[in-house]
Amino acid sequence: MEDKVFNKPIEKQFEFDEQIAAVFDDMLKRSVPFYEEAMALTKRFALAYLPEGGRLYDLGCSTASTLLSIERDLHVGAELVGIDNAASMLEQARRKLAVFGSKIRLEEADIMRFDYEAADVFITNYTLQFIRPPVRETLVQRLFDALNPGGVFIFSEKVVSEDKRLNKLLIDGYYDFKKAQGYSEYEIMQKREALENVLIPYTEAENREMVTRCGFAHCETIFRWGNFATFIALKK
């Protein structure tokens, strides 16, 4: 279904409700530059670090598209787990899983409070940016603690620049991208207002520093377009 959520006046802040869930796949592809390419990289590295008998968590899995893509190319016996606190998103995900006869396990839960089992791969795609900064690092620390030695944390985020002029140019470039995908100036403005104080991005450096403080030995940016970046953090 085509995303037309913000072509009318907003009545509330952005939330992952039934209206968003119904158009979410289209929203991602038209709102996140090179989304499919970033997810292809995510899958490549996830499969490379997922061993026989391993476990992968996708936090904020939404409609489970990334998990299903990973499952299609999975060549080891491993458990794939998707977690989301939005029932509407998981309803869409379960429909997909049923169509493909998937063995992915879905959990409706708060990722801040979920009791994680030992894992080899954690994925959060455009999820941390919705976690309030005072507790964001607490979640990353919990993920690090649950990772097996040699495990990885792959995450994608919207990022900001420390330079004000450059940051404005990045935002302008992003809005031009959205216009090219068919969004109107009005829709872009409406969504920006809905996300105000809901989506709080860090700089690229702040993301790296956060995971390093949590104990990760190395953090690498594996993809970036303008103000969107995908990272991989390695646990020794």
N, C-alpha and C positions, 0 to 999 in steps of 0.2 A: 504494500500500500504506500502511496506517495505521501511524503511528509508535508502537511499543510497546517500543522499545529499552530504556527505563529503568524498566520495570515489574518488574524483577528486580535482585538485587544486582549492582553494578558489579564488574568484575574488572580494569579498567585505566582509565587516563586516556582522555579523549575523543580519538578519532582518526577520520579520514574513511575508514573501512574499508568492506567490502562490506555489513555490517549497516546502517551509517548510510546508504550510498548507495541502498540499496533503498527507504528510507522518506524520503529527504531532502526531496523536494518537499512532502510532507505535513508534515514537521517544520518547514520554513520557514514555511509558511502558518499553522501553529498556534503557533509559538514566537516569531515576529517580528511585533509589532503593525503593522497596515496595510502588510504586506509588498508586496502587489500594487500599492497606491497609490504606495509609494516607488519600486517598479520602473517604474511607468508614468511617473513624473517622470524617472527615470534615462533611460528611452528617449527621452522628449521632448527633453531637453537633448542627449543623444548625437546624435540625428538632426539637431538644429539646428546642431551644430558639425562634422558629418562632411561634408566636401566631395566632389565628384566626384574619383575617383582616390585618395581618402583611405584611412586605415587605422585600425581600432579594435581595441584589445586589452581583453579581459575577463580579469582575473587572479583565479584562484580561481573559474573559471567553473562549477564543479560539474557539474550535469547540463545546462547550456547553455540553460536556460529563458529567461534574459534576452537572450542572443544571438539565439535563435530569434524572440523577440518583436520585437527590433530589425530582424532580417532581413525579417520580414513587412511592415514599413512602410518599408523602405529604398527610396528613389527615386533614388539615385545609384549609380554604379558604384564601390563601395568594398569593401575587404577586411575581413572580420570574423574575428578570431582569438581563440580561447579557450585559456587555459593553466591547467593544474591538475597537481599532483603526485600525485594520487590516481587510480590506474588504475581503481579501482572506480567512481569518479564519471564518468570519461571513457567507460567502457563503457556506462553509462546514457545519457550524452550522445550517443554514436554511434548508439545505437538510435533516439533521437529524430530525429537528423539524417537517418538513412536513411528514416524514415517520411515526412518532409517534403521529401525530395530537396534538402536544404540544401547550400549551398556554403561553409558556415562551416569554417574550418581549426582543428583541435584539435591542441594540443601537450601531451604529457606531459612536464613539466619543472618545475624549481625556479624560481619567479618571482624569486628573489634572484640567480640566475646566468644567466637566459635572455638571449640576445643580441637585444635589441629593435631593430627597424628604426624608421625615422622614423614617427611616428604623429600623429594628430589628436585622438584620444580614448583615454583610459585609464579603465577602470572597475574598481573593487575593491569588491565588496559584502560586507561583514562578513568581510573577509579580513585587513586590516592588524592587527586585534586578535589574530590568531593569530601574528603576527610578533613575535619577542622585541624589547622596547623598545630594547636597545642597537644593533640593526641596522635598526629600522623606518624611521628617517629616511634611512638609506642607500638603501633601496629607493625611497622617494619621490623622492630626488634623482636616481636613475637614470631614473625616469619623466619627471621634469621635463626632464632633458637630452635624452631621446628625443622629446619633444613638439615638433612644429612650432610656430612663432610663431602665436599665436591659438588654440592647442590647449587642451583642457580635461582635467581630472582629476576624475572623479565617483566619490565613495566613500561608502559607508554603514558606520556603526560603532555598536556599543553604546557608550554613554558613561556616565561617572560624574559626580556632583556634588561640588564642593569642600566643600559644606556637609554634615556628617555626618547631621544629622537629615533634611534634604531627600533625601539619597541613600537613606536607609532607606525613606522614604516612596515614592520612585520604584521601589525594588526591590519593596516590598510591592504597589504597584499593578501591577507587571509580573507578579508571581506570581498575583494575582487574575485578570489577563488569561489566563494559562495555564490556570488552573482552569476558566475559562469556556470554554476550547477543549477541555475534556475530560481534561486531565492531572490526575492525583492528586497529593496532597501528597508521597507517596512518590516518584513519578516526578520531580517537581520537585527534591526533595532529592538524588536519585541523580544527575541531570544536573548539578546545581550542583557536587557533589563531583567528578564526572568532569572538569569544566571548570576546576577549581581549578588555578591556575598555568599553564593552557594558554591560556585566553582572558584577555588583560590589556588592559582598556579604558583610554582616556585621557578626560580631560574634553573638553567641546566646545572650550574655549579652547586646550587643549594640541594638539588636532588642527589648529586654525587656525594656531597658532604654528609647528607643524612644517612645514606646507606653505609658509608665508611664508618661513621660514628657507631653504627649498629654492629660492626664487626666484619663486614664484607671486605675481602682482601683486595678486590678490584672491581671497578665499575666503568663500563665502556658504553658510549653512545653508538648504537649500531645503525640508527637511522635518524635523520632529521630533515624536515622540510619547514622552513620558516619558524613558526612558533609551536611546532609539534615534534616530539622526540620520543624515541624508543631506546631503552637502556637494558643492559644485562649486568647483573652484579653477581660475583662469584664468591662462594664460601670455600675456604681451603679445606 
